[in-house]
C-alpha cells in the first residue's frame, strides 16, 4: 500500500525542484531590489562641466582648511557649507529662476 504515497507529486523530486526554483527566483528578485544597498556605487568625482559643483568643491576645501586650522568648529563648518551651497547656486545660476511676472 506504499505505492499511493510514491505517486504524490508533493512528496517527489519534482516538488523539491519547484521549491528550489521558487527560492532561487525570490532570492534573485531580492538581490536585484537591494543591489545598491548591498554594493553602493563609488562616489563620483566633481563634474568638470558643472560650475556649481566646482564652486562648491572650492568653498568646501576652504572651509575644511579653516576647520583644520582651528579657526572654526565643526558646527560652524556645517553651517558654512550649507551657506556655500546656496551661494554657489545663486552665483552660478544652478537653481531655478524667479517665478514669472504676472502677465508674462
VEXVODO-682663 format. One record per atom (N, C-alpha, C): residue in one letter; x negated, y, z negated. Coordinates in pm, 1 decimal. Example, Ala and Ser with C-alpha at 12.3 -4.5 7.8 and 13.67 -1.06 7.14 Angstrom:
// VEXVODO-682663
<node resn="A" xx="-1319.0" yy="-569.0" zz="-780.0"/>
<node resn="A" xx="-1230.0" yy="-450.0" zz="-780.0"/>
<node resn="A" xx="-1320.0" yy="-330.0" zz="-780.0"/>
<node resn="S" xx="-1285.0" yy="-225.0" zz="-708.0"/>
<node resn="S" xx="-1367.0" yy="-106.0" zz="-714.0"/>
<node resn="S" xx="-1290.0" yy="3.0" zz="-787.0"/>
END
This chain:
// VEXVODO-682663
<node resn="X" xx="-80.3" yy="-117.8" zz="0.0"/>
<node resn="X" xx="0.0" yy="0.0" zz="0.0"/>
<node resn="X" xx="-85.8" yy="125.9" zz="0.0"/>
<node resn="X" xx="-216.7" yy="113.5" zz="9.3"/>
<node resn="X" xx="-303.8" yy="229.3" zz="11.7"/>
<node resn="X" xx="-310.8" yy="293.8" zz="147.4"/>
<node resn="X" xx="-247.5" yy="233.4" zz="250.9"/>
<node resn="X" xx="-251.4" yy="287.5" zz="385.6"/>
<node resn="X" xx="-175.8" yy="418.3" zz="399.7"/>
<node resn="X" xx="-73.8" yy="439.6" zz="320.0"/>
<node resn="X" xx="6.0" yy="561.6" zz="331.3"/>
<node resn="X" xx="-74.6" yy="684.0" zz="289.9"/>
<node resn="X" xx="-161.1" yy="667.4" zz="191.0"/>
<node resn="X" xx="-241.9" yy="780.4" zz="144.5"/>
<node resn="X" xx="-347.0" yy="818.5" zz="247.8"/>
<node resn="X" xx="-400.1" yy="721.2" zz="321.1"/>
<node resn="X" xx="-503.3" yy="750.0" zz="420.5"/>
<node resn="X" xx="-445.6" yy="823.0" zz="540.9"/>
<node resn="X" xx="-317.6" yy="809.4" zz="566.0"/>
<node resn="X" xx="-256.2" yy="873.9" zz="680.2"/>
<node resn="X" xx="-224.2" yy="1020.7" zz="654.1"/>
<node resn="X" xx="-232.2" yy="1066.6" zz="530.6"/>
<node resn="X" xx="-201.0" yy="1205.1" zz="496.9"/>
<node resn="X" xx="-314.1" yy="1296.8" zz="544.6"/>
<node resn="X" xx="-276.6" yy="1402.7" zz="616.9"/>
<node resn="X" xx="-376.1" yy="1497.6" zz="669.4"/>
<node resn="X" xx="-444.1" yy="1574.8" zz="556.3"/>
<node resn="X" xx="-370.6" yy="1605.5" zz="452.2"/>
<node resn="X" xx="-424.3" yy="1685.7" zz="342.5"/>
<node resn="X" xx="-537.8" yy="1614.2" zz="270.1"/>
<node resn="X" xx="-534.9" yy="1483.6" zz="267.3"/>
<node resn="X" xx="-638.5" yy="1407.1" zz="198.6"/>
<node resn="X" xx="-755.7" yy="1373.2" zz="289.5"/>
<node resn="X" xx="-751.0" yy="1406.7" zz="413.9"/>
<node resn="X" xx="-854.2" yy="1365.4" zz="508.2"/>
<node resn="X" xx="-961.5" yy="1470.9" zz="532.1"/>
<node resn="X" xx="-1055.3" yy="1434.3" zz="619.7"/>
<node resn="X" xx="-1166.4" yy="1522.6" zz="654.3"/>
<node resn="X" xx="-1120.4" yy="1643.0" zz="735.2"/>
<node resn="X" xx="-1015.2" yy="1626.7" zz="807.6"/>
<node resn="X" xx="-962.6" yy="1737.6" zz="887.3"/>
<node resn="X" xx="-922.9" yy="1855.7" zz="800.4"/>
<node resn="X" xx="-854.5" yy="1828.0" zz="689.3"/>
<node resn="X" xx="-813.1" yy="1934.7" zz="598.4"/>
<node resn="X" xx="-933.6" yy="2000.0" zz="533.4"/>
<node resn="X" xx="-1034.0" yy="1922.5" zz="503.1"/>
<node resn="X" xx="-1156.3" yy="1979.4" zz="443.7"/>
<node resn="X" xx="-1227.3" yy="2071.0" zz="542.9"/>
<node resn="X" xx="-1228.4" yy="2031.7" zz="669.1"/>
<node resn="X" xx="-1290.5" yy="2116.6" zz="771.2"/>
<node resn="X" xx="-1210.7" yy="2245.5" zz="791.6"/>
<node resn="X" xx="-1078.7" yy="2236.4" zz="787.2"/>
<node resn="X" xx="-995.5" yy="2356.3" zz="798.6"/>
<node resn="X" xx="-1020.6" yy="2448.8" zz="680.1"/>
<node resn="X" xx="-1027.3" yy="2392.2" zz="559.9"/>
<node resn="X" xx="-1054.2" yy="2473.9" zz="440.5"/>
<node resn="X" xx="-1191.5" yy="2540.5" zz="450.2"/>
<node resn="X" xx="-1290.7" yy="2467.7" zz="497.9"/>
<node resn="X" xx="-1424.4" yy="2525.2" zz="515.5"/>
<node resn="X" xx="-1421.0" yy="2638.3" zz="617.7"/>
<node resn="X" xx="-1346.3" yy="2619.6" zz="724.6"/>
<node resn="X" xx="-1332.9" yy="2724.7" zz="825.6"/>
<node resn="X" xx="-1266.4" yy="2849.4" zz="769.5"/>
<node resn="X" xx="-1164.3" yy="2830.8" zz="686.5"/>
<node resn="X" xx="-1095.9" yy="2944.7" zz="624.3"/>
<node resn="X" xx="-1191.2" yy="3018.0" zz="531.1"/>
<node resn="X" xx="-1266.8" yy="2944.2" zz="451.5"/>
<node resn="X" xx="-1362.7" yy="3006.2" zz="359.1"/>
<node resn="X" xx="-1468.1" yy="3085.5" zz="436.5"/>
<node resn="X" xx="-1519.3" yy="3029.2" zz="544.9"/>
<node resn="X" xx="-1619.6" yy="3099.7" zz="625.1"/>
<node resn="X" xx="-1560.0" yy="3223.4" zz="691.9"/>
<node resn="X" xx="-1437.7" yy="3214.7" zz="739.0"/>
<node resn="X" xx="-1373.4" yy="3329.6" zz="802.8"/>
<node resn="X" xx="-1350.5" yy="3442.4" zz="702.5"/>
<node resn="X" xx="-1302.5" yy="3408.9" zz="584.3"/>
<node resn="X" xx="-1280.6" yy="3510.6" zz="481.2"/>
<node resn="X" xx="-1413.4" yy="3573.1" zz="439.4"/>
<node resn="X" xx="-1516.0" yy="3491.3" zz="425.5"/>
<node resn="X" xx="-1648.5" yy="3543.6" zz="391.3"/>
<node resn="X" xx="-1701.3" yy="3637.7" zz="498.7"/>
<node resn="X" xx="-1678.9" yy="3601.7" zz="625.5"/>
<node resn="X" xx="-1723.5" yy="3688.0" zz="735.2"/>
<node resn="X" xx="-1649.0" yy="3821.0" zz="735.2"/>
<node resn="X" xx="-1519.7" yy="3817.6" zz="707.7"/>
<node resn="X" xx="-1441.5" yy="3941.0" zz="703.7"/>
<node resn="X" xx="-1487.9" yy="4028.8" zz="587.8"/>
<node resn="X" xx="-1508.3" yy="3970.7" zz="471.9"/>
<node resn="X" xx="-1556.7" yy="4048.1" zz="356.9"/>
<node resn="X" xx="-1694.9" yy="4105.8" zz="382.1"/>
<node resn="X" xx="-1780.8" yy="4029.3" zz="445.7"/>
<node resn="X" xx="-1914.6" yy="4078.9" zz="477.6"/>
<node resn="X" xx="-1905.8" yy="4195.7" zz="574.9"/>
<node resn="X" xx="-1817.7" yy="4186.1" zz="673.1"/>
<node resn="X" xx="-1802.1" yy="4294.3" zz="770.5"/>
<node resn="X" xx="-1747.8" yy="4420.9" zz="703.8"/>
<node resn="X" xx="-1651.5" yy="4404.7" zz="613.9"/>
<node resn="X" xx="-1591.9" yy="4519.7" zz="547.5"/>
<node resn="X" xx="-1693.1" yy="4590.2" zz="457.2"/>
<node resn="X" xx="-1773.4" yy="4514.0" zz="386.3"/>
<node resn="X" xx="-1864.6" yy="4570.8" zz="286.6"/>
<node resn="X" xx="-2010.3" yy="4574.6" zz="334.1"/>
<node resn="X" xx="-2034.0" yy="4568.4" zz="464.4"/>
<node resn="X" xx="-2171.1" yy="4563.9" zz="516.4"/>
<node resn="X" xx="-2252.1" yy="4686.0" zz="471.1"/>
<node resn="X" xx="-2196.0" yy="4806.7" zz="483.6"/>
<node resn="X" xx="-2270.4" yy="4926.9" zz="447.1"/>
<node resn="X" xx="-2277.9" yy="4946.7" zz="296.5"/>
<node resn="X" xx="-2190.7" yy="4880.2" zz="219.3"/>
<node resn="X" xx="-2204.7" yy="4881.3" zz="74.1"/>
<node resn="X" xx="-2322.7" yy="4794.9" zz="31.2"/>
<node resn="X" xx="-2339.8" yy="4682.0" zz="99.9"/>
<node resn="X" xx="-2448.3" yy="4591.0" zz="65.7"/>
<node resn="X" xx="-2582.1" yy="4634.3" zz="125.2"/>
<node resn="X" xx="-2578.3" yy="4688.5" zz="246.3"/>
<node resn="X" xx="-2700.1" yy="4730.1" zz="316.3"/>
<node resn="X" xx="-2682.9" yy="4873.1" zz="366.2"/>
<node resn="X" xx="-2700.6" yy="4972.8" zz="278.2"/>
<node resn="X" xx="-2679.5" yy="5111.4" zz="321.1"/>
<node resn="X" xx="-2783.2" yy="5152.4" zz="424.9"/>
<node resn="X" xx="-2740.8" yy="5235.3" zz="521.5"/>
<node resn="X" xx="-2835.3" yy="5280.0" zz="623.5"/>
<node resn="X" xx="-2938.6" yy="5374.0" zz="561.9"/>
<node resn="X" xx="-3056.8" yy="5378.8" zz="619.0"/>
<node resn="X" xx="-3157.8" yy="5471.7" zz="565.9"/>
<node resn="X" xx="-3112.1" yy="5615.2" zz="584.1"/>
<node resn="X" xx="-3157.7" yy="5700.5" zz="494.1"/>
<node resn="X" xx="-3121.4" yy="5841.7" zz="502.1"/>
<node resn="X" xx="-3185.1" yy="5903.1" zz="626.5"/>
<node resn="X" xx="-3105.1" yy="5973.3" zz="700.1"/>
<node resn="X" xx="-3152.7" yy="6035.0" zz="823.2"/>
<node resn="X" xx="-3242.2" yy="6154.3" zz="791.6"/>
<node resn="X" xx="-3339.2" yy="6175.8" zz="876.3"/>
<node resn="X" xx="-3426.8" yy="6291.7" zz="862.8"/>
<node resn="X" xx="-3349.9" yy="6415.6" zz="907.8"/>
<node resn="X" xx="-3407.3" yy="6529.3" zz="887.8"/>
<node resn="X" xx="-3343.9" yy="6655.0" zz="925.4"/>
<node resn="X" xx="-3333.3" yy="6660.4" zz="1077.3"/>
<node resn="X" xx="-3215.6" yy="6690.8" zz="1125.0"/>
<node resn="X" xx="-3192.1" yy="6705.2" zz="1268.2"/>
<node resn="X" xx="-3255.3" yy="6835.2" zz="1315.3"/>
<node resn="X" xx="-3351.4" yy="6825.9" zz="1404.9"/>
<node resn="X" xx="-3423.6" yy="6944.4" zz="1451.1"/>
<node resn="X" xx="-3337.6" yy="7034.3" zz="1539.2"/>
<node resn="X" xx="-3223.7" yy="6983.9" zz="1585.1"/>
<node resn="X" xx="-3134.3" yy="7065.1" zz="1667.8"/>
<node resn="X" xx="-3027.3" yy="7134.8" zz="1585.0"/>
<node resn="X" xx="-3024.3" yy="7111.6" zz="1454.8"/>
<node resn="X" xx="-2921.7" yy="7169.7" zz="1368.1"/>
<node resn="X" xx="-2983.4" yy="7281.9" zz="1285.6"/>
<node resn="X" xx="-2954.2" yy="7408.4" zz="1317.7"/>
<node resn="X" xx="-3015.1" yy="7519.7" zz="1243.8"/>
<node resn="X" xx="-2972.0" yy="7524.6" zz="1097.6"/>
<node resn="X" xx="-2850.2" yy="7478.0" zz="1067.1"/>
<node resn="X" xx="-2804.8" yy="7477.4" zz="928.5"/>
<node resn="X" xx="-2887.3" yy="7378.1" zz="847.3"/>
<node resn="X" xx="-2913.9" yy="7261.0" zz="903.6"/>
<node resn="X" xx="-2993.6" yy="7160.0" zz="833.1"/>
<node resn="X" xx="-3137.1" yy="7207.6" zz="812.6"/>
<node resn="X" xx="-3192.2" yy="7274.9" zz="912.2"/>
<node resn="X" xx="-3328.6" yy="7327.6" zz="898.2"/>
<node resn="X" xx="-3334.7" yy="7434.9" zz="790.2"/>
<node resn="X" xx="-3237.4" yy="7524.0" zz="789.0"/>
<node resn="X" xx="-3231.7" yy="7629.0" zz="687.4"/>
<node resn="X" xx="-3218.7" yy="7567.2" zz="548.5"/>
<node resn="X" xx="-3128.9" yy="7470.0" zz="535.4"/>
<node resn="X" xx="-3106.1" yy="7406.1" zz="406.0"/>
<node resn="X" xx="-3230.3" yy="7330.0" zz="359.5"/>
<node resn="X" xx="-3302.0" yy="7265.6" zz="450.7"/>
<node resn="X" xx="-3424.3" yy="7194.7" zz="414.8"/>
<node resn="X" xx="-3530.1" yy="7292.5" zz="363.8"/>
<node resn="X" xx="-3542.6" yy="7406.8" zz="428.4"/>
<node resn="X" xx="-3639.9" yy="7507.6" zz="385.2"/>
<node resn="X" xx="-3603.6" yy="7563.9" zz="248.2"/>
<node resn="X" xx="-3476.6" yy="7596.7" zz="229.4"/>
<node resn="X" xx="-3433.1" yy="7650.4" zz="99.5"/>
<node resn="X" xx="-3447.6" yy="7547.2" zz="-11.5"/>
<node resn="X" xx="-3415.3" yy="7422.2" zz="18.2"/>
<node resn="X" xx="-3427.9" yy="7316.4" zz="-82.4"/>
<node resn="X" xx="-3573.7" yy="7295.5" zz="-122.4"/>
<node resn="X" xx="-3664.2" yy="7306.1" zz="-25.8"/>
<node resn="X" xx="-3806.3" yy="7292.4" zz="-57.1"/>
<node resn="X" xx="-3852.1" yy="7406.0" zz="-147.6"/>
<node resn="X" xx="-3804.8" yy="7527.3" zz="-121.8"/>
<node resn="X" xx="-3839.4" yy="7641.5" zz="-207.0"/>
<node resn="X" xx="-3785.1" yy="7623.4" zz="-348.9"/>
<node resn="X" xx="-3662.2" yy="7575.7" zz="-357.3"/>
<node resn="X" xx="-3600.3" yy="7555.7" zz="-488.7"/>
<node resn="X" xx="-3671.7" yy="7444.2" zz="-564.7"/>
<node resn="X" xx="-3708.4" yy="7336.4" zz="-494.4"/>
<node resn="X" xx="-3782.4" yy="7227.7" zz="-559.1"/>
<node resn="X" xx="-3918.7" yy="7274.4" zz="-608.2"/>
<node resn="X" xx="-3981.9" yy="7364.7" zz="-532.7"/>
<node resn="X" xx="-4111.3" yy="7418.7" zz="-575.0"/>
<node resn="X" xx="-4095.3" yy="7502.8" zz="-701.5"/>
<node resn="X" xx="-3988.9" yy="7583.9" zz="-707.5"/>
<node resn="X" xx="-3964.9" yy="7664.0" zz="-828.2"/>
<node resn="X" xx="-3936.7" yy="7573.6" zz="-947.9"/>
<node resn="X" xx="-3865.5" yy="7464.4" zz="-924.4"/>
<node resn="X" xx="-3836.6" yy="7369.5" zz="-1032.1"/>
<node resn="X" xx="-3964.7" yy="7302.2" zz="-1080.1"/>
<node resn="X" xx="-4050.9" yy="7265.0" zz="-986.9"/>
<node resn="X" xx="-4177.4" yy="7200.2" zz="-1022.8"/>
<node resn="X" xx="-4269.7" yy="7296.3" zz="-1097.9"/>
<node resn="X" xx="-4263.6" yy="7424.6" zz="-1064.1"/>
<node resn="X" xx="-4347.4" yy="7524.2" zz="-1131.4"/>
<node resn="X" xx="-4292.0" yy="7563.6" zz="-1267.3"/>
<node resn="X" xx="-4170.3" yy="7522.6" zz="-1297.9"/>
<node resn="X" xx="-4110.3" yy="7555.9" zz="-1426.7"/>
<node resn="X" xx="-4043.9" yy="7691.4" zz="-1429.6"/>
<node resn="X" xx="-4023.2" yy="7753.1" zz="-1313.5"/>
<node resn="X" xx="-3960.5" yy="7884.5" zz="-1307.3"/>
<node resn="X" xx="-3810.8" yy="7872.6" zz="-1338.4"/>
<node resn="X" xx="-3749.8" yy="7763.6" zz="-1293.7"/>
<node resn="X" xx="-3607.5" yy="7739.5" zz="-1317.8"/>
<node resn="X" xx="-3590.2" yy="7600.3" zz="-1377.7"/>
<node resn="X" xx="-3473.0" yy="7576.7" zz="-1437.5"/>
<node resn="X" xx="-3446.3" yy="7443.6" zz="-1492.1"/>
<node resn="X" xx="-3359.1" yy="7364.5" zz="-1393.6"/>
<node resn="X" xx="-3328.3" yy="7240.4" zz="-1428.3"/>
<node resn="X" xx="-3254.5" yy="7151.0" zz="-1338.6"/>
<node resn="X" xx="-3114.5" yy="7205.2" zz="-1307.0"/>
<node resn="X" xx="-3048.1" yy="7258.3" zz="-1407.6"/>
<node resn="X" xx="-2913.4" yy="7311.1" zz="-1386.6"/>
<node resn="X" xx="-2916.8" yy="7429.4" zz="-1289.6"/>
<node resn="X" xx="-3014.4" yy="7517.1" zz="-1306.4"/>
<node resn="X" xx="-3027.0" yy="7630.3" zz="-1215.2"/>
<node resn="X" xx="-3060.8" yy="7583.4" zz="-1073.8"/>
<node resn="X" xx="-3143.8" yy="7480.5" zz="-1063.4"/>
<node resn="X" xx="-3180.6" yy="7428.9" zz="-931.3"/>
<node resn="X" xx="-3057.8" yy="7376.7" zz="-857.7"/>
<node resn="X" xx="-2970.2" yy="7304.5" zz="-928.1"/>
<node resn="X" xx="-2848.8" yy="7254.1" zz="-864.0"/>
<node resn="X" xx="-2757.7" yy="7369.2" zz="-820.9"/>
<node resn="X" xx="-2750.0" yy="7470.9" zz="-904.8"/>
<node resn="X" xx="-2667.8" yy="7587.2" zz="-871.2"/>
<node resn="X" xx="-2725.8" yy="7660.9" zz="-750.1"/>
<node resn="X" xx="-2856.8" yy="7677.5" zz="-747.3"/>
<node resn="X" xx="-2921.0" yy="7745.9" zz="-635.1"/>
<node resn="X" xx="-2903.5" yy="7666.7" zz="-505.6"/>
<node resn="X" xx="-2908.7" yy="7534.7" zz="-513.2"/>
<node resn="X" xx="-2891.6" yy="7453.0" zz="-392.2"/>
<node resn="X" xx="-2749.5" yy="7465.2" zz="-338.1"/>
<node resn="X" xx="-2652.3" yy="7473.7" zz="-427.0"/>
<node resn="X" xx="-2514.6" yy="7496.3" zz="-381.4"/>
<node resn="X" xx="-2499.9" yy="7630.7" zz="-312.6"/>
<node resn="X" xx="-2562.7" yy="7731.2" zz="-369.0"/>
<node resn="X" xx="-2557.2" yy="7864.1" zz="-308.0"/>
<node resn="X" xx="-2635.4" yy="7866.8" zz="-176.6"/>
<node resn="X" xx="-2746.0" yy="7794.7" zz="-170.5"/>
<node resn="X" xx="-2826.2" yy="7790.0" zz="-47.7"/>
<node resn="X" xx="-2746.9" yy="7726.2" zz="65.4"/>
<node resn="X" xx="-2667.8" yy="7625.4" zz="32.7"/>
<node resn="X" xx="-2585.9" yy="7562.8" zz="136.7"/>
<node resn="X" xx="-2485.8" yy="7662.8" zz="193.3"/>
<node resn="X" xx="-2420.8" yy="7738.4" zz="105.6"/>
<node resn="X" xx="-2325.8" yy="7840.0" zz="151.7"/>
<node resn="X" xx="-2397.2" yy="7948.5" zz="232.1"/>
<node resn="X" xx="-2515.7" yy="7989.3" zz="187.4"/>
<node resn="X" xx="-2592.5" yy="8091.9" zz="258.2"/>
<node resn="X" xx="-2629.9" yy="8044.6" zz="398.2"/>
<node resn="X" xx="-2680.3" yy="7922.8" zz="408.9"/>
<node resn="X" xx="-2721.1" yy="7870.8" zz="539.7"/>
<node resn="X" xx="-2601.3" yy="7856.0" zz="632.8"/>
<node resn="X" xx="-2488.8" yy="7812.4" zz="579.9"/>
<node resn="X" xx="-2368.2" yy="7802.2" zz="662.2"/>
<node resn="X" xx="-2327.7" yy="7940.3" zz="713.9"/>
<node resn="X" xx="-2335.4" yy="8040.4" zz="627.6"/>
<node resn="X" xx="-2296.4" yy="8175.9" zz="667.6"/>
<node resn="X" xx="-2395.7" yy="8235.6" zz="767.1"/>
<node resn="X" xx="-2524.8" yy="8216.9" zz="743.5"/>
<node resn="X" xx="-2625.9" yy="8276.2" zz="830.2"/>
<node resn="X" xx="-2630.3" yy="8210.2" zz="967.8"/>
<node resn="X" xx="-2616.5" yy="8078.8" zz="971.2"/>
<node resn="X" xx="-2634.0" yy="8006.6" zz="1095.5"/>
<node resn="X" xx="-2502.3" yy="7981.5" zz="1168.6"/>
<node resn="X" xx="-2390.2" yy="8018.0" zz="1106.6"/>
<node resn="X" xx="-2262.4" yy="8000.8" zz="1173.4"/>
<node resn="X" xx="-2215.5" yy="7858.1" zz="1178.2"/>
<node resn="X" xx="-2255.5" yy="7776.2" zz="1080.9"/>
<node resn="X" xx="-2216.1" yy="7636.2" zz="1081.1"/>
<node resn="X" xx="-2075.8" yy="7613.0" zz="1030.6"/>
<node resn="X" xx="-2020.7" yy="7707.1" zz="958.1"/>
<node resn="X" xx="-1886.3" yy="7689.6" zz="903.6"/>
<node resn="X" xx="-1781.5" yy="7730.6" zz="1003.9"/>
<node resn="X" xx="-1658.5" yy="7716.9" zz="963.5"/>
<node resn="X" xx="-1551.0" yy="7760.6" zz="1051.4"/>
<node resn="X" xx="-1541.5" yy="7911.4" zz="1045.8"/>
<node resn="X" xx="-1495.0" yy="7970.3" zz="1152.5"/>
<node resn="X" xx="-1483.5" yy="8113.4" zz="1158.5"/>
<node resn="X" xx="-1364.4" yy="8164.2" zz="1079.3"/>
<node resn="X" xx="-1348.6" yy="8293.4" zz="1076.0"/>
<node resn="X" xx="-1233.7" yy="8350.1" zz="1003.8"/>
<node resn="X" xx="-1105.2" yy="8315.9" zz="1078.4"/>
<node resn="X" xx="-993.7" yy="8325.5" zz="1010.3"/>
<node resn="X" xx="-866.8" yy="8296.9" zz="1078.9"/>
<node resn="X" xx="-839.5" yy="8400.7" zz="1186.2"/>
<node resn="X" xx="-765.7" yy="8364.7" zz="1288.9"/>
<node resn="X" xx="-739.1" yy="8462.2" zz="1395.6"/>
<node resn="X" xx="-651.2" yy="8575.6" zz="1344.4"/>
<node resn="X" xx="-670.1" yy="8689.7" zz="1403.3"/>
<node resn="X" xx="-590.6" yy="8806.4" zz="1366.8"/>
<node resn="X" xx="-447.7" yy="8787.6" zz="1415.6"/>
<node resn="X" xx="-352.5" yy="8843.8" zz="1342.0"/>
<node resn="X" xx="-213.4" yy="8831.9" zz="1389.2"/>
<node resn="X" xx="-196.7" yy="8898.1" zz="1524.9"/>
<node resn="X" xx="-126.4" yy="8832.0" zz="1611.7"/>
<node resn="X" xx="-102.7" yy="8884.2" zz="1745.8"/>
<node resn="X" xx="-212.1" yy="8848.6" zz="1844.0"/>
<node resn="X" xx="-316.1" yy="8774.0" zz="1801.0"/>
<node resn="X" xx="-425.4" yy="8740.1" zz="1893.3"/>
<node resn="X" xx="-401.4" yy="8609.0" zz="1961.1"/>
END
